[in-house]
Amino acid sequence: MTTFINADFEQRIVIRPDEYRWVESPMKGVERMMLDRIGDEVARATSIVRYEPYSEFSSHTHEGGEEFLVLEGVFADEHQSYARGTYVRNPIGSSHTPKIGKEGATIFVKLRQFSPSDTQQRVIDTTTQPWLQGSVAGLTVMPLHEFETEHVALVKWAPNTQFNAHRHWGGEEILVLDGVFHDEHGSYPRGSWLRNPHLSQHRPFTMEEGAVIYVKTGHLLG
């Protein structure tokens, strides 16, 4: 039986951290908060995955690609160790065997969502990359990936920053990494996940806390 979680991409979805529901994976010490999902154990999925210290996950191939951002701890496999703040793209056909050390790890991960033509491997330490001036005062941007209509970046919002009202061509997905993000629909503390559909509109801003967000746009057209 196929699992469907937030599978209608024409709907606006908001999940705040007090709404997390952790689900055990088939591997001991690994649990997931499923944000959206189409499929069973092999699925098109967006999740937050939490690994206990010294946990492991079975070897697997990324049939539709894998994108992840390390939120806490150190994620590791046979290729490399990825500390907090590391952004990774493993293209279609790549494989690995996660094996976590004493720190444990929490990652935000998206599976089976690559274009077949998007073959670039990326490993970016976002703690050392420069921030670029954004389109309004108080906004700085760290581009992470671009392919066709898809754009991925981290965006840092200074306290009391206002952005223009804008429409999301191809949709927008946000994970709040720090502070509190706001728009006219509500407030979103650290750990909140938002998915705004194609042609949706909002006017985001911050208050005294400021915010840092992961944001992906242009990937919800089909």
N, C-alpha and C positions, 0 to 999 in steps of 0.2 A: 504494500500500500504506500502510495506517495504522500509525503508530508508537505503541506502547504502552510507557510507562516508568512504573513504580510506579503502575499504573492501577487496582489493586484497593484501593479506599479503606477496606476493612475490615481491611487489614493495617497493622501498625505499621512505619514506615520511619524509619531513621536514616542520614544521610549526613554524615560528618565531612570536614573540608577535605582530609585526606590521601587521600580517596577521590574527589575531583573528577576528572572526565574532560571536558576542554574540547573542544567540537565547533565547527568553523567554521560560520558562518552563510553565506547566499548573498551577503552584503555584505562586501567586503574590510575587514579590520581589526576585525571584530565576531565574537566567539565566545561560546558559551553552555555553561554547565553545566546540563544538563537534570535537574531534580529530579523532576518528574512531567510526563507528557505523554500526551495522547490526540489524535492527528492528525499530519499531516505539517507543511508549512511554516505552514499555518493550523491552529492547534491550541488545545485547552484545555491550558494549560501553566503550570507554575511553574518558573522558571529564575533563575540568576544570569547576567547578561549583562555582558561586558567589552568596552568600546569603547576602541580605541587613540586617541591624540591625532589630531584632525582627521579622524576617521572619520565616516561618514554611514550612515543607513539610509533605505530608500525610503519614500515617503509611503504611509501605510496608515490604514485606518479600523478602529476598535475595535468589531467586530461583537458581541462579548460583554463589552465593557468592559476596562479596563486599570488595574491597581493596581501602583505601584512605590515603592520606597524607595531613595534614592541612598546607596550604601555608601561610595564613594570618588569623588573628582574632582568634575566638574560635568557633569551631563546637560543638554542644551539642545535646543530645537526652535524653530519659528518663533513660538511663543507666549511663551516665557520660558526663563531659565536656572535650573537647580535644583541648588543646591550640596549637598554631603554632608550627610546628615541630613534632606533634604526628602522628605516623604511626599506622594504624588500619587494621586488617583483620577480617571481619565478615563472618563466613562460611555459606555454603549452608543451608538454612532453618532458619537462624537467622532473626530477624525482629527488627525494631525500628521506632521511630517517631522523625525526626530531628526538633529541636526547637532552634532557634538561638537568642542570647542575644544582648546586646547593641553594642558589638564590630563588629558584622557581621562576615562573614567567607568566605574564598575561599579555596576550596579543589581540589586536583587532585584525580580523582576517576576512578576505573575500575570495571565494573559490569559484572556478568555472565561469568567469565573467570576462575573459579576454577575447578580443578579436583575433581570429586565426592569423592575421597579418602582423599582429603586435608581438614581436619576437625578442624585444630588448630585455635583457637581464639587468636589474638595477639593485644596488645596495647603497643606501645613502644614510650617513650618520647625520641626522638633523640637528644634533647638538653642536656641530662644528660648521654647518653651512651658513652662508651669509643670508641676511634678510634684505629684501628689496623694498623700496618705497612703493606703497600701494596707490590706488587711484584717488584716495581721499586722505586728508590729514589724520594721523593716528593709526593708520593701517599699514602693516608691513607684511610681505608675502615671501614664502619660500617655495618656488615651483619644484615639484617632484617628478611629474610625468605628464607628457602630452602625446596623444595619438588619435588621429582623425578628430572626432568631436569631443573626445574625453580629455579632461584637464584635472590634474590632482595637485593639491598644494596644501601647505600649512599656512594659516593666516593668523597673525597676531594683532589683536585689537587693544589699543591703549584704553585706559578708563575714559568713559564718557565720549565714545566715538560714535558718530552717526553715519550710516551708509545710505546711499540713495535707494529709493524704491526701484526694484528691478524684477524682470521676468526671467524664469529659468528655462531657457531653450535646452531641451534634452534633460531637464531635471537637475536636481541638486541633492547631494547627500552630505551630512555633517556629523562628525563626532566631536563633542566638546572635550578638549584635552585638559583645559585649565580655566579657572574663573567661571563666569556666568555669561552666557550668550542670550540675547533678547531679540524679539521682534514684536510686531503688533499683536501676535497670536499668543505670546506667553514668554516665560523665562525658562532657561535650560541650563542647569548646573553641570559641573564637570561630570562626565560619563554619559550625558544625554546623547541620544542618536536621533537624527531627523532625516526623513526622506521626503523631499518635495517634488511632486511630479512635473512632467513636461508642461511648460507654459504657466506654472504656478507663479505667484508673485508675493513678495514681502519687502519689508523695510527694516533691516536688522540694525541693532545698536548695542552698545555696552553701557553699563553704569560704572560705579566706582571700582568694581572688582576687575574690570577688563576681561579678556578672554583669549585663549588660543584654541583654534579649531583645525581639524582635518576637514578638507572640503573637496568633493569630487563633483564635477558638473559635466553635462552633455552625454551621459551614459545610459539614460533611461528612455531612449526614443523608441525602442522596439520591444 
